[in-house]
Amino acid sequence: MSLLNKSIAGLAGSLALTGVHQIFRKYTNDSPHLDQIGETVLEKSLDAVDAPTRDEDAVYAAAMGGNILTNAVLFSTLATSTNASQFISKTLGTGLLGAAGSVGLAEKLLTNNHATDTDKKKWMTTGYYIFGALVSIGVYNVLERKFK
């Protein structure tokens, strides 16, 4: 049951991160545009194989799906533990790793970086990932206790 619980918890953490990100994007002016990273990667990949990329809604939807999937894998792999002493270290470690990956990718891939171009956006990104990791570990612990 643990693999299923890890998968569910990882998806929950990823959806929590994505939900918080979208809420902040909608209601604040200076929030990270993390979806820009996924869109750029997807557009560059499609350009490399001469596939059309002009449907912005399709690119956005595919990028969001990719973001949710990759973050779910990150959280289900690293942000799951029932050990109370690992709760803080796994939450912070996973959150910081995810944020560092996003910030690093944005700086490497984006010529017009609106994703993480200010310190405020970098800190917000870090908070989003720590929140996602916290949700993932919380859901995992609930599922492990309930289905033992």
C-alpha positions as CSV (number, residue, x, y, z in Angstrom):
1,M,0.0,0.0,0.0
2,S,2.9,2.3,0.6
3,L,3.7,2.9,-3.1
4,L,0.1,3.8,-3.8
5,N,0.1,6.1,-0.7
6,K,3.3,7.7,-1.9
7,S,1.8,8.3,-5.3
8,I,-1.3,9.8,-3.9
9,A,0.6,12.0,-1.5
10,G,3.0,13.2,-4.2
11,L,0.0,14.1,-6.4
12,A,-1.6,15.9,-3.5
13,G,1.5,17.9,-2.8
14,S,1.9,18.8,-6.5
15,L,-1.7,19.9,-6.8
16,A,-1.3,22.0,-3.6
17,L,1.8,23.7,-5.1
18,T,0.1,24.3,-8.4
19,G,-3.1,25.6,-6.7
20,V,-1.2,28.1,-4.6
21,H,0.9,29.2,-7.5
22,Q,-2.2,29.8,-9.7
23,I,-4.0,31.7,-6.9
24,F,-1.0,34.0,-6.3
25,R,-0.5,34.5,-10.1
26,K,-4.1,35.6,-10.4
27,Y,-4.3,37.9,-7.5
28,T,-0.9,39.4,-7.2
29,N,1.2,41.4,-9.7
30,D,4.7,40.3,-8.8
31,S,4.3,36.5,-8.4
32,P,6.4,33.8,-10.1
33,H,5.3,32.5,-13.5
34,L,6.5,29.0,-13.0
35,D,4.3,27.8,-15.9
36,Q,6.7,29.8,-18.2
37,I,9.4,27.2,-17.6
38,G,7.3,24.3,-18.7
39,E,5.9,26.2,-21.7
40,T,9.4,27.1,-22.8
41,V,10.7,23.5,-22.4
42,L,7.8,22.2,-24.4
43,E,8.1,24.7,-27.2
44,K,11.8,24.1,-27.5
45,S,11.2,20.3,-27.6
46,L,8.5,20.6,-30.2
47,D,10.6,23.0,-32.3
48,A,13.5,20.5,-32.2
49,V,11.2,17.9,-34.0
50,D,9.5,20.5,-36.3
51,A,6.2,20.1,-34.6
52,P,3.7,23.0,-34.6
53,T,3.5,24.9,-31.3
54,R,1.2,27.8,-32.2
55,D,-1.9,26.8,-30.1
56,E,-1.1,28.6,-26.9
57,D,-3.9,27.0,-24.9
58,A,-2.6,23.5,-25.8
59,V,0.9,24.4,-24.9
60,Y,-0.2,25.8,-21.6
61,A,-2.3,22.8,-20.8
62,A,0.5,20.4,-21.7
63,A,3.0,22.4,-19.7
64,M,0.8,22.4,-16.6
65,G,0.3,18.7,-16.9
66,G,4.0,18.2,-17.2
67,N,4.6,20.5,-14.1
68,I,2.0,18.6,-12.1
69,L,3.5,15.2,-13.1
70,T,7.1,16.1,-12.4
71,N,6.3,17.7,-9.1
72,A,4.2,14.7,-8.1
73,V,7.2,12.4,-8.9
74,L,9.5,14.7,-6.8
75,F,7.2,14.8,-3.8
76,S,6.3,11.1,-4.0
77,T,9.9,10.2,-4.1
78,L,11.3,12.5,-1.4
79,A,8.5,14.0,0.7
80,T,7.1,10.9,2.2
81,S,7.9,9.7,5.7
82,T,6.1,8.6,8.8
83,N,9.2,9.2,11.0
84,A,8.5,12.3,13.1
85,S,12.2,13.2,13.2
86,Q,12.4,13.3,9.4
87,F,9.3,15.5,9.0
88,I,11.1,18.8,9.1
89,S,14.2,17.7,7.2
90,K,12.3,16.0,4.4
91,T,9.9,18.9,4.1
92,L,12.6,21.5,3.9
93,G,15.0,19.4,1.9
94,T,12.4,18.5,-0.8
95,G,11.0,22.1,-0.9
96,L,14.5,23.6,-1.3
97,L,15.5,21.0,-3.9
98,G,12.3,21.7,-5.9
99,A,12.7,25.5,-5.7
100,A,16.4,25.3,-6.6
101,G,15.5,23.2,-9.7
102,S,12.8,25.7,-10.8
103,V,15.0,28.7,-10.2
104,G,18.0,27.1,-11.9
105,L,15.9,26.0,-14.9
106,A,14.4,29.4,-15.3
107,E,17.7,31.1,-15.2
108,K,19.2,28.7,-17.8
109,L,16.3,28.3,-20.2
110,L,14.4,31.6,-20.2
111,T,15.7,34.5,-22.1
112,N,12.8,36.6,-20.9
113,N,12.5,35.2,-17.4
114,H,9.3,36.3,-15.6
115,A,9.3,33.1,-13.6
116,T,12.0,33.9,-11.0
117,D,13.6,37.1,-12.1
118,T,13.4,38.8,-8.6
119,D,14.4,37.8,-5.1
120,K,10.7,38.0,-4.1
121,K,9.7,35.5,-6.8
122,K,12.6,33.2,-5.8
123,W,11.4,33.2,-2.2
124,M,7.8,32.7,-3.2
125,T,8.8,29.8,-5.4
126,T,10.6,28.3,-2.3
127,G,7.5,28.8,-0.2
128,Y,5.3,27.0,-2.8
129,Y,7.6,24.0,-2.9
130,I,7.9,23.8,0.9
131,F,4.1,24.0,1.1
132,G,3.8,21.2,-1.5
133,A,6.2,19.0,0.4
134,L,4.4,19.7,3.6
135,V,1.1,18.7,2.1
136,S,2.7,15.6,0.6
137,I,4.1,14.4,3.9
138,G,0.9,15.2,5.7
139,V,-1.2,13.2,3.2
140,Y,1.2,10.3,3.2
141,N,1.2,10.1,7.1
142,V,-2.6,10.2,7.1
143,L,-2.8,7.4,4.5
144,E,-0.2,5.3,6.1
145,R,-2.0,5.4,9.5
146,K,-5.4,4.8,8.0
147,F,-4.5,1.9,5.8
148,K,-2.0,-0.1,7.9
